[in-house]
Amino acid sequence: MPTVELSNHNAFAIWITGLPACGKSTLTAALKEQLRARRVNVAVLESDALRKTLTPHPRYNLEERDTFYQQMADIGVLLTDQGVPVIFDATANRRVYRDRARREIPHFLEIYMDCPIATCLARDPKGIYRQAQESATATVPGLQTAYEPPEAPDLVVHAEAESPECAARRVVALLIGKGYIPQGGAQDRGGDEIPDNFVGSTPPIA
């Protein structure tokens, strides 16, 4: 199936941010699937996967994070300049990391996954928090290192209350409203207007 030709040469980028284990990857997967249904293919830049190439032996200190997130933003700029839409799936604990990408990518959205630290600790699918609590040198955002939530996100997703499918529909609606992707097709008939306080009937984001 052919992909949709986007109206702008500079494709959009979405940065999904939030604490570790807040549900970023779950939302990314749901959003990628809904965009694919609209024939919009995206490149996902996921921090853990990229670190295997960019910083195979990460120290997770301030200097390493500064370098890594600059490189991550640079890859996003390169892809969007070539017309490839991008989803950043990364905590990026400091605002400056995400703001840098916003400055350099014309069509940019920041999605904040709002999830209490207690819920993230309970989920912890990768064991990040457990390992951090056992290490004297750990620097996990939300525990030993501060996480700076966006001051003015384009969309807030309440991860405990909203299903990933519902949240993804709201992101798609925002992309349409911004003119970053075209409107039309069966997906837009009778149901993509999702209010901010909508609680989905499917399980919340894990």
Secondary structure, 3 states (H helix, E strand, C coil): CCCCCCCCCCCCEEEEECCCCCCHHHHHHHHHHHHHHCCCCCEEEEHHHHHHHHCCCCCCCHHHHHHHHHHHHHHHHHHHHCCCCEEEECCCCCHHHHHHHHHHCCCEEEEEEECCHHHHHHHCCCCHHHHHHHCCCCCCECCCECCCCCCCCCEEEECCCCCHHHHHHHHHHHHHHHCCCCCCCHHHCCCCCCCCCCCCCCCCCC
